[in-house]
């Protein structure tokens, strides 16, 4: 079976990469749509799915070039990503990256140009000691959570810190807010 690789990249390859591979069978025929292969490449799990049949209800194509590429191996500080733990795309196309290595939320426009940095390392309001994730919140808000402090911080869409609250689990085991936020 031969394949064509289609890639969307966020950050340098060592930081975060999402590779989607479409498979084409012999003589241009399409492989079984249920076929799936999972493999590991330098600690990154890659799942390959066969391309759906042309007559399927889900006709789709993935472009050969990334829609946006954020991050550099060498360059300006806002583009040097370290321990990316999560990323979201806001309704207006901006991308918010939870850069756990610096405990910052870095905001990029739809073209990948750095616009702002929200939060920083610390234990005060809107600060993080162990930034674990980011998600959208009802309205125009963004939430980020800190595993060490068990806190969720809420920012408006412009990056202004609004409030924070602590998750209490009743045990020594910290809660993972990702599931509660959904």
C-alpha positions as CSV (number, residue, x, y, z in Angstrom):
1,X,0.0,0.0,0.0
2,X,1.4,3.4,-0.9
3,X,0.5,6.6,1.0
4,X,0.6,10.4,0.7
5,X,1.4,12.3,3.8
6,X,-0.6,15.4,4.6
7,X,0.6,17.4,7.6
8,X,-0.7,20.2,9.8
9,X,2.1,21.5,12.1
10,X,2.0,23.4,15.4
11,X,5.5,24.1,16.6
12,X,8.8,22.5,15.7
13,X,8.7,18.8,15.0
14,X,10.1,18.1,18.4
15,X,7.3,20.0,20.1
16,X,4.0,19.1,18.6
17,X,3.1,17.7,15.2
18,X,-0.1,16.3,13.8
19,X,0.3,14.1,10.8
20,X,-2.6,12.8,8.9
21,X,-1.8,10.2,6.3
22,X,-4.2,9.1,3.6
23,X,-3.7,5.7,2.1
24,X,-4.2,4.7,-1.5
25,X,-4.3,1.0,-2.5
26,X,-2.7,-0.7,-5.5
27,X,-3.4,0.7,-9.0
28,X,-5.0,3.8,-7.6
29,X,-7.8,1.8,-5.9
30,X,-8.8,2.9,-2.5
31,X,-8.1,0.8,0.5
32,X,-10.8,-0.3,3.0
33,X,-12.1,2.8,4.8
34,X,-12.0,1.0,8.1
35,X,-8.3,0.2,7.9
36,X,-6.3,1.9,10.5
37,X,-2.6,1.6,11.5
38,X,-1.1,3.0,14.6
39,X,2.6,3.5,14.9
40,X,5.1,5.4,17.0
41,X,7.7,7.9,15.7
42,X,10.1,9.3,18.2
43,X,7.5,9.2,21.0
44,X,4.8,10.7,18.9
45,X,1.8,8.4,18.3
46,X,0.7,8.5,14.6
47,X,-2.6,7.0,13.5
48,X,-3.0,6.4,9.8
49,X,-6.5,6.1,8.4
50,X,-7.5,4.9,4.9
51,X,-9.1,7.5,2.7
52,X,-12.9,7.1,2.5
53,X,-14.4,5.7,-0.7
54,X,-15.3,8.3,-3.2
55,X,-19.0,7.5,-2.9
56,X,-18.9,7.8,1.0
57,X,-21.0,10.3,2.8
58,X,-17.8,12.0,4.0
59,X,-15.9,13.2,0.9
60,X,-12.9,15.1,2.2
61,X,-9.5,16.1,1.2
62,X,-6.6,17.4,3.2
63,X,-4.3,19.9,1.6
64,X,-0.7,19.1,0.9
65,X,0.6,22.1,2.8
66,X,0.0,23.0,6.5
67,X,-2.8,25.6,7.0
68,X,-0.7,27.3,9.6
69,X,2.7,26.6,11.1
70,X,3.5,28.0,14.6
71,X,6.9,27.7,16.3
72,X,10.5,27.6,15.4
73,X,13.6,25.7,16.5
74,X,15.6,29.0,16.4
75,X,14.1,32.4,16.4
76,X,12.2,35.0,18.4
77,X,11.0,34.1,21.9
78,X,7.3,34.0,21.2
79,X,7.9,31.4,18.6
80,X,10.1,29.1,20.7
81,X,7.6,26.7,22.1
82,X,8.5,24.5,25.1
83,X,6.4,21.6,26.4
84,X,3.2,22.6,24.6
85,X,0.4,21.0,26.6
86,X,-2.6,22.1,24.6
87,X,-3.9,24.4,21.9
88,X,-7.3,25.7,20.8
89,X,-8.6,27.7,17.9
90,X,-10.9,30.6,18.8
91,X,-14.0,31.4,16.7
92,X,-12.1,34.4,15.1
93,X,-9.3,32.1,14.0
94,X,-6.7,33.0,16.6
95,X,-4.8,30.1,18.0
96,X,-4.1,29.9,21.8
97,X,-1.2,27.7,22.8
98,X,-0.6,26.5,26.4
99,X,3.2,26.7,26.5
100,X,3.8,24.8,29.7
101,X,7.6,25.2,29.6
102,X,7.1,29.0,30.3
103,X,3.7,28.7,31.9
104,X,2.2,31.2,29.4
105,X,-0.7,31.2,27.0
106,X,0.6,32.4,23.7
107,X,-1.8,33.8,21.2
108,X,-1.3,33.8,17.4
109,X,-3.4,35.1,14.6
110,X,-4.8,32.7,11.9
111,X,-1.6,33.1,9.9
112,X,0.6,32.1,12.9
113,X,1.9,35.6,13.8
114,X,2.3,36.1,17.6
115,X,-0.2,38.6,18.9
116,X,0.0,38.4,22.7
117,X,1.1,36.4,25.7
118,X,-1.3,35.9,28.6
119,X,-0.3,34.8,32.1
120,X,3.2,33.9,33.3
121,X,5.0,31.7,35.9
122,X,3.8,32.5,39.4
123,X,1.1,31.8,42.1
124,X,-0.9,34.9,41.7
125,X,-4.1,35.7,39.8
126,X,-3.7,34.7,36.1
127,X,-0.4,33.0,36.8
128,X,0.6,29.3,36.6
129,X,3.0,27.0,38.2
130,X,2.2,23.9,36.1
131,X,0.1,25.0,33.1
132,X,-1.8,21.9,31.9
133,X,-4.3,23.0,29.4
134,X,-6.5,25.6,27.7
135,X,-10.1,25.5,26.4
136,X,-12.9,27.8,25.3
137,X,-15.5,28.9,27.9
138,X,-19.1,30.0,27.2
139,X,-19.3,33.5,25.8
140,X,-16.0,34.9,24.7
141,X,-13.9,33.5,27.5
142,X,-10.8,31.2,27.6
143,X,-10.0,29.0,30.5
144,X,-6.6,27.6,31.5
145,X,-5.8,25.3,34.3
146,X,-2.8,24.8,36.6
147,X,-2.3,21.2,37.9
148,X,-0.1,22.2,40.8
149,X,-2.4,24.9,42.2
150,X,-5.6,23.0,41.1
151,X,-6.8,26.3,39.8
152,X,-8.8,27.3,36.7
153,X,-8.1,30.9,35.4
154,X,-10.7,32.6,33.2
155,X,-9.6,35.2,30.7
156,X,-11.7,37.3,28.3
157,X,-11.1,37.0,24.6
158,X,-8.7,40.0,24.8
159,X,-6.5,38.3,27.4
160,X,-7.7,40.2,30.5
161,X,-7.7,38.0,33.6
162,X,-11.2,37.8,35.0
163,X,-11.3,35.3,37.8
164,X,-9.9,32.0,39.1
165,X,-11.3,29.2,41.2
166,X,-9.8,26.1,42.8
167,X,-11.0,22.6,42.2
168,X,-11.4,20.5,45.4
169,X,-11.5,16.8,44.9
170,X,-11.8,15.7,48.5
171,X,-8.8,13.4,48.0
172,X,-5.0,13.9,47.5
173,X,-5.5,13.2,43.8
174,X,-5.9,16.3,41.7
175,X,-8.9,16.7,39.4
176,X,-8.4,16.8,35.7
177,X,-10.7,19.7,34.6
178,X,-10.5,18.9,30.9
179,X,-13.4,16.5,31.3
180,X,-15.5,18.6,33.6
181,X,-15.2,21.6,31.2
182,X,-16.7,19.7,28.3
